[in-house]
Amino acid sequence: MIIIAASKAGGFFMQPKYIFFDCMETIVDLYELPSRSDYAAWAYYNSGVEDLWSDFDEFLSHYIKARENLFRKYASENEYDFYERIKLTVDYNDKIEEKNKRGITQKLYQHYWITYRSKCYIESGKKEALEELSKTYRLAIVSNFKMKGGIEELLTRAGVRNLFDFLLISIDYGWLKPYKGIYQEAMIQAVCLPEEIIFVGDDYENDYMTPRSLGMKAILYDPRNHYSEENSVTQFSMLKNKIENIASE
């Protein structure tokens, strides 16, 4: 049902039905923001298979070659599983016998995920804000992520998965934000119009400009206050009031 209410100016506006959230660095934070080489290090160090490379620099060179190969293989807005990057990294090591490559790939991939997961957390204030918002609005996640089931696991471990009606993640959909199809698919799953959605996230293009171009309203989560957008917040505790203000415009 579409709810239309009178505005203070005597016109009409559509009440928000859904709040779509980005996930990483919006809801889920990392204790340390990784560099590109850190992702390789998280797979390599303490994996138990380090001795298959002469040192980390050799592993990193194979990892970078794999990343560049996949960049050429896929369109800029196509998503692929991080497993594929690790698999190519292993394939480039001529010292590894073919029969052992699958097992080594799985070991590196699993170790990477354990390391990555250990660096993730959700601030208690964010949990409280999400719980409060869920009393009034329906919530969903629309996020980029390269590991199947990863976002689901992070939210479940943090005790907030139940607050979201659905998760639409790039690795499952096959395309990355800001590809417009992923936002349109989210609207289909939500069964609502763009005017009934407010998008919240930390990425200026993915979570603010693109949703607005599709007719949604958006709030930029900007904890470091890098932008001067009117519809931005630096803390999750500010979201409820900002959403109410946007809804009544």
N, C-alpha and C positions, 0 to 999 in steps of 0.2 A: 504494500500500500504506500502511495506517495503522499506525504504529509506536506501541505502548503499552509503557511501561517502569515498573518499580517505583520509587516515590518513596522518599525517606529516611524518611518517616513510615509506610511500609508500604502506602500506597495506590497509585494508578496515575495517570499523567498521559500526555497525548498529546504526542509529540515534535513541535516545530515543523517544518513542511515548507517554508513560504514566509515570507520577510520582505517585506512590502509597504512601499514608501517613497513618501512625498510627494516632490516634486521641488524646486520653487522655495523658497528659503530653508531648505531641509533639505539637499539635496545640492548644488544650484546656488545660489550666492550672487550678489548684485549689489554692485559696489563702492560704490554709493550707493543707499539705498532711496528710490524715487521717491514724490513727492507726486502727487495726481491731476493737477495741472497739468503735472507733468513728462512724463507720457505724451504730452500734446499737444505739448509743446515738442520731444520726441524726434522727432515726425513733422514738425514745422514747420521748425525751424531747419536751415539748410544743405540743404534739400530741393530747392532750385532753383525752387520755385514760390511762395516767400514773397510775391512782389509781387502775387499775386492777392488778397491781403488787405491792408487798410490797415496793419495791424501785428499782432503776436502776440495782442494783446488781442481783436481782432476774430475771429481764428482760434479762440482759446480760447472765445469766446462761442458760436460755431457748434459747437465740439466738445462743450461742456457741454450744449447743446441736444440734440445727437445722443445723448449718453449718457443724458440724462433720458428722451428719447423711447423708447429701447430698454429702459430700466428699466420703463417702463409697458407696453411691448409684450410682454415676456417674463415668465414666472413667475419667482419669486425663485431657483428652483433650475434654471432652463433656462440652457443655455450658448449663446452665439452668437459668431461669428467677429469678431475685432477689425476686420477688413476692413469689416464692416457699419457700424461706428462711423465709420470714416474716410469711407466712401461718403456717409453722411448729412451729415457735416461739410462735404463738398464740395457736396452738393446744396443746402445752405442758403445757399451763396454765389451770389447772383443775378447776379454779374458774370461768372461762368464759363458759356460757351456749352455747351449740352447735349452737343454732339458731342465736347467736350474733357474732359468730366467723368470718363469711365472712365480715360483715360490719366493724369489728374492724381491720381485716387484710387490707382491702382496705384503711382505714383511716391511718394506720401506713405507708403503702406503699406510699400513696400519699404525706403524710407529709415528709417522707424520701426523696422523689424526689424533693419536693419544697426546702428542706434544702440543698440537694446536689447541685441542680441547682444554688442556690444563692451563692455558693462558687466557681463557675466556671467563667472563663473569657478567652479572647484571647487578647494577647498583640497587640497593634496597628501595631508594626513593623512586626508581623507575618502576619497580614492582608495584609499589603503592599507587602510583599514578595510573598504571595500566588497570589495576583492579578497580579503581574509582571510575575510570572511563568506561569499563565494561558494564557498569551498572546502567549506563545511559545509551551507549552506542555498541554496535557490533564491530568487532575488530578482526583484521586479517593481516597476514604478512605477504608482501610482494617484494622479493629480494633476489639479488644475484648471489650465487654460491656454487662452487665447483664440486661439491661432494654430496652424493646421494644420501639422504637421511640426516645430513649433518645439522641443518637448522632445527629439524624436529628434535634431535637428540639434545642440542644445546638448550632449547626452550623447555624440554621435559625435565632435564636435570636441574634447571633453575626454578622449576615449579610454576611456570607461567603458560605452558602449552595449552592448557584448558581455557585460557582467556581468548583464544583465537579460533574463529569459525573454520578458517582454512589457511593453508600455506601454499603460495604459488612461488616456486623456486626455479630459477633459471635452468639448473641442471635437469629438472624434470620436464620443463617446458621446451627446452632446446634453444631458447633465445635469451639474450641479455637485455636488461634495461640499458639504454633508453629505447630499444625496439618497441614500437607502439603496440605491437600485437600482444605483448605480455600484460600490458595495462588493460587492453580490451578483453582479454581472457579473464582477468580478475573481475572485471565488471560483469561478465557473463556468469561467473561463479557466484558473485554476490547478488545477482538478479536485481541490479539497480542501475540508475542513470548516473552519468558522471557528476551531475549537480548534487547528487546525494552522497558524494564521497569527499572526504578530506584526506589528502596524502601527507604523511609525516616521514621525513628522512633527512639524512645529513648531506646528501650529495646534491649540489645545486642543479645540475642538469637532470639527473635521473629521478630525483624525488621532489623537485620543485618546479622547474620550467616545463618538463615534458608532461607531467600530470595536468598542469594549468593549460597547456596547449590542447589537451583533450577534453577540456571543459570541467575538470575537477578543481576544487580548491586545494590549496597546499600550504603546509607550514614547514619551513626550513628549520631543522634542528641544528643549531649553530653554537655549540658550547664554547668555542673559542672566539665567538663574535667577529668572524672574518667578513661577514656581509652586513649590509645596512638595509636589508629587506624589512618592510613593515611587518609582514607575516612570518616572523622568525621568533624562536625562543632559544634561550641559552640553557634552560633547565626543564626537565620533564614536569616539575611541579607547576610550571607556567602553562602547560598544555590545555588544561580544562578551561581556563578563562579565555585563552586565545581561541579555542574552538568555539566557545559560546559567542565570542565577539564576531568571528567570521560568519557563523551561522545566522546572526541577526542583521548582517549587512544588507 
